[in-house]
């Protein structure tokens, strides 16, 4: 007869993904990485003190490395089997994070770019929408394995989205933020007609993905698509077996 045993070593069970949070105050609607209602599974959160969006984006996270490593380590001790973040620009910490915590790390939505490129037909390529397009550097592209000439359009010329992210404001006009993202998408396709899919760098853009898809009529990949895929590997769905006796035999092998 099959034995049934449990194995310890964690503090919290059932939350496979740990999320490293920037230290921010802006509103986070459902769809945003930092809203727990976004996820169809439990998650763990840990705020990284002093990690503002401005430092991460404009200064490439200068001086924040040790704080991110410590927070990631604490999430793993709490029970996380994999780590993600709330910022696409945090790709620069991918290698260090994975080496430090020794669990899978999905630091940036930009990591989807090489995979999405392989999905597209000949003559099409991936474009990227970013909260600050001119701040993505060769170091970021190298960290995610994406081409340096990947087309990028930022929302920094808009009225609301980038203002809120970089200013860390307490209020946000969601309709205005959506317009900024859609206009950036329009401009990306106007400049690069060969773009066949978009990856959203910013981990706060998922709430607007459906509107962007309806406007542009191309696939939109966000941190939500990335982390739900990531979680599916950490906690594979149990489809069961035809009969309980057969399942017991399978487990005994």
NUKETI-678392 format. One record per residue (C-alpha): residue number from 1; residue in one letter; y, z, x. Coordinates in Angstrom, 1 decimal. Layout:
% NUKETI-678392
  nuro  zake       v       w       u
   NUM     A       Y       Z       X
...
***
This chain:
% NUKETI-678392
  nuro  zake       v       w       u
     1     X     0.0     0.0     0.0
     2     X     3.5    -0.9     1.3
     3     X     5.6     2.0     2.6
     4     X     9.2     2.5     1.5
     5     X    11.5     3.9     4.2
     6     X    15.2     4.2     4.7
     7     X    17.1     4.0     8.0
     8     X    20.3     5.8     8.7
     9     X    23.0     5.6    11.3
    10     X    26.0     4.9     9.1
    11     X    28.5     6.9     7.2
    12     X    29.1     4.5     4.3
    13     X    26.5     2.1     2.9
    14     X    26.8    -1.0     0.7
    15     X    30.1    -2.3     2.3
    16     X    29.0    -4.8     4.9
    17     X    32.4    -6.3     5.7
    18     X    35.1    -4.3     7.5
    19     X    38.7    -5.6     7.3
    20     X    41.3    -4.9     9.9
    21     X    44.6    -4.6     8.1
    22     X    48.0    -5.4     9.5
    23     X    50.5    -2.5     9.1
    24     X    52.5    -4.0     6.2
    25     X    54.2    -3.2     2.8
    26     X    54.4    -6.5     1.0
    27     X    52.7    -7.0    -2.3
    28     X    49.1    -8.1    -2.1
    29     X    47.9    -9.8    -5.4
    30     X    44.2   -10.5    -6.1
    31     X    43.1   -13.2    -3.8
    32     X    44.9   -11.6    -0.8
    33     X    42.6   -10.2     1.8
    34     X    44.2    -6.8     1.5
    35     X    43.5    -6.5    -2.3
    36     X    40.0    -5.0    -2.8
    37     X    39.8    -6.8    -6.2
    38     X    39.6   -10.1    -4.3
    39     X    36.1    -9.5    -3.1
    40     X    32.9    -9.8    -5.2
    41     X    31.4    -7.1    -2.9
    42     X    32.6    -3.8    -1.6
    43     X    34.6    -3.8     1.7
    44     X    35.9    -1.3     4.1
    45     X    39.6    -1.3     5.3
    46     X    41.3     0.1     8.4
    47     X    45.0    -0.3     9.0
    48     X    46.0    -1.0    12.6
    49     X    49.1     1.1    13.3
    50     X    52.1    -1.0    14.5
    51     X    50.5    -4.3    13.8
    52     X    53.3    -6.1    12.0
    53     X    53.1    -9.8    11.1
    54     X    56.1   -10.5    13.3
    55     X    54.5    -9.0    16.4
    56     X    51.2   -10.8    15.7
    57     X    52.8   -14.2    15.0
    58     X    55.9   -14.3    17.3
    59     X    54.4   -12.2    20.2
    60     X    50.7   -13.1    19.9
    61     X    49.9    -9.5    19.2
    62     X    51.3    -8.3    22.5
    63     X    50.2    -4.8    23.3
    64     X    48.1    -4.5    20.1
    65     X    44.7    -5.3    21.6
    66     X    43.6    -1.7    22.2
    67     X    44.6    -0.7    18.7
    68     X    42.6    -3.5    17.1
    69     X    39.5    -2.7    19.3
    70     X    39.7     0.9    18.3
    71     X    40.1     0.2    14.6
    72     X    37.2    -2.3    14.7
    73     X    35.0     0.3    16.4
    74     X    35.9     2.8    13.7
    75     X    35.0     0.3    10.9
    76     X    31.6    -0.2    12.5
    77     X    31.0     3.5    12.8
    78     X    31.9     3.9     9.2
    79     X    29.3     1.3     8.2
    80     X    30.6    -2.3     8.6
    81     X    28.1    -4.8     9.8
    82     X    30.7    -7.5    10.4
    83     X    34.5    -7.5    11.0
    84     X    37.3    -9.7     9.7
    85     X    41.1    -9.4     9.6
    86     X    44.2   -10.0     7.5
    87     X    45.8   -12.6     9.8
    88     X    44.8   -16.1    10.9
    89     X    46.8   -15.7    14.2
    90     X    44.4   -12.9    15.2
    91     X    42.0   -15.6    16.4
    92     X    43.3   -14.7    19.9
    93     X    41.4   -11.4    19.6
    94     X    38.1   -13.0    18.5
    95     X    36.2   -12.8    21.8
    96     X    37.4    -9.3    22.7
    97     X    36.6    -7.9    19.3
    98     X    33.1    -9.4    19.2
    99     X    32.4    -8.1    22.7
   100     X    33.7    -4.6    21.9
   101     X    32.0    -3.9    18.6
   102     X    28.8    -5.9    19.2
   103     X    28.6    -7.1    15.5
   104     X    29.7   -10.5    14.1
   105     X    33.4   -11.0    13.9
   106     X    35.2   -13.5    11.7
   107     X    38.8   -13.0    12.9
   108     X    40.5   -16.0    11.5
   109     X    40.4   -18.5     8.7
   110     X    41.1   -21.1    11.3
   111     X    37.5   -20.8    12.5
   112     X    36.6   -23.0     9.6
   113     X    38.4   -26.0    11.0
   114     X    35.5   -27.4    13.1
   115     X    33.0   -27.0    10.3
   116     X    35.3   -28.5     7.6
   117     X    35.9   -31.5    10.0
   118     X    32.2   -32.2    10.0
   119     X    32.2   -32.3     6.2
   120     X    34.7   -35.1     6.0
   121     X    34.1   -38.9     6.0
   122     X    35.2   -41.1     8.9
   123     X    38.9   -41.5     9.2
   124     X    39.7   -38.2     7.6
   125     X    40.6   -34.9     9.4
   126     X    41.5   -31.3     8.6
   127     X    45.1   -30.2     8.2
   128     X    46.3   -26.6     8.4
   129     X    48.9   -24.7     6.3
   130     X    50.4   -21.8     8.1
   131     X    53.0   -19.1     7.5
   132     X    54.7   -20.2    10.7
   133     X    53.3   -23.5    11.8
   134     X    55.2   -23.8    15.1
   135     X    53.6   -20.6    16.4
   136     X    50.1   -21.8    16.5
   137     X    49.4   -22.4    20.2
   138     X    46.7   -24.0    22.3
   139     X    45.3   -20.5    22.9
   140     X    44.8   -20.2    19.1
   141     X    43.1   -23.6    18.8
   142     X    40.8   -22.8    21.8
   143     X    39.8   -19.5    20.3
   144     X    38.5   -21.2    17.1
   145     X    37.2   -24.4    18.7
   146     X    39.7   -26.7    17.0
   147     X    41.5   -29.8    18.4
   148     X    45.0   -29.2    19.8
   149     X    46.4   -32.1    17.7
   150     X    45.3   -30.6    14.4
   151     X    48.1   -31.4    11.9
   152     X    49.9   -28.3    10.9
   153     X    52.6   -27.6     8.3
   154     X    54.3   -24.2     7.9
   155     X    56.1   -22.5     5.0
   156     X    58.9   -21.2     7.3
   157     X    61.3   -23.7     5.7
   158     X    60.6   -22.4     2.2
   159     X    62.5   -19.7     0.2
   160     X    60.0   -16.9    -0.2
   161     X    56.5   -16.9     1.3
   162     X    57.4   -16.7     5.1
   163     X    60.4   -14.5     4.3
   164     X    58.2   -11.9     2.7
   165     X    55.5   -12.0     5.4
   166     X    57.8   -11.8     8.4
   167     X    60.4    -9.5     6.8
   168     X    57.7    -7.2     5.3
   169     X    59.7    -6.9     2.1
   170     X    58.6    -4.8    -0.9
   171     X    59.2    -7.5    -3.5
   172     X    57.7   -11.0    -3.8
   173     X    58.4   -13.8    -6.3
   174     X    54.9   -15.2    -6.7
   175     X    56.1   -18.4    -8.4
   176     X    58.5   -19.1    -5.5
   177     X    55.8   -18.4    -2.9
   178     X    53.5   -20.8    -4.7
   179     X    56.3   -23.5    -4.6
   180     X    56.7   -23.0    -0.8
   181     X    53.0   -23.5    -0.3
   182     X    52.7   -26.5    -2.5
   183     X    55.8   -28.1    -0.9
   184     X    54.3   -27.5     2.5
   185     X    51.1   -29.1     1.4
   186     X    53.0   -32.1     0.0
   187     X    54.8   -32.5     3.3
   188     X    51.6   -32.2     5.3
   189     X    50.0   -35.1     3.4
   190     X    53.2   -37.1     3.5
   191     X    53.3   -36.9     7.3
   192     X    49.5   -37.2     7.8
   193     X    47.9   -39.4     5.2
   194     X    44.5   -39.0     6.9
   195     X    44.3   -35.3     6.0
   196     X    41.2   -35.0     3.8
   197     X    41.0   -31.2     3.5
   198     X    43.2   -28.2     4.2
   199     X    42.4   -24.9     5.9
   200     X    44.9   -22.2     5.2
   201     X    45.6   -20.2     8.3
   202     X    47.3   -17.4     6.5
   203     X    45.1   -14.8     5.0
   204     X    47.5   -14.3     2.1
   205     X    47.4   -17.8     0.8
   206     X    44.2   -17.7    -1.2
   207     X    45.9   -16.7    -4.5
   208     X    47.6   -20.1    -4.4
   209     X    44.6   -22.2    -3.4
   210     X    43.8   -23.4    -6.9
   211     X    47.3   -24.6    -7.5
   212     X    47.3   -26.4    -4.2
   213     X    44.0   -28.1    -5.0
   214     X    45.3   -29.2    -8.4
   215     X    48.4   -30.7    -6.8
   216     X    46.8   -32.4    -3.7
   217     X    43.3   -33.2    -5.1
   218     X    41.6   -32.4    -1.8
   219     X    39.4   -29.4    -0.8
   220     X    41.2   -26.2     0.2
   221     X    39.6   -23.6     2.4
   222     X    41.0   -20.1     2.7
   223     X    40.0   -16.7     4.1
   224     X    38.2   -16.2     0.8
   225     X    35.9   -19.1     1.3
   226     X    35.4   -17.9     4.9
   227     X    34.6   -14.3     4.3
   228     X    32.4   -14.8     1.2
   229     X    30.3   -17.2     3.4
   230     X    30.4   -14.6     6.2
   231     X    29.2   -11.8     3.8
   232     X    26.4   -14.0     2.5
   233     X    24.9   -14.0     6.0
   234     X    25.4   -10.2     6.5
   235     X    23.8    -9.5     3.1
   236     X    21.6   -12.4     2.0
   237     X    20.9   -12.6    -1.7
   238     X    17.4   -11.3    -2.5
   239     X    15.8   -13.9    -4.8
   240     X    12.6   -11.9    -5.2
   241     X     9.1   -13.2    -5.2
   242     X     6.8   -14.5    -8.0
   243     X     5.1   -11.2    -8.4
   244     X     5.5    -7.6    -7.3
   245     X     2.1    -7.5    -5.6
   246     X     2.8   -10.7    -3.6
   247     X     6.1    -9.2    -2.6
   248     X     4.4    -6.0    -1.3
   249     X     2.0    -8.1     0.7
   250     X     4.9   -10.1     2.2
   251     X     6.6    -6.9     3.3
   252     X     3.4    -5.5     4.9
   253     X     2.9    -8.5     7.2
***
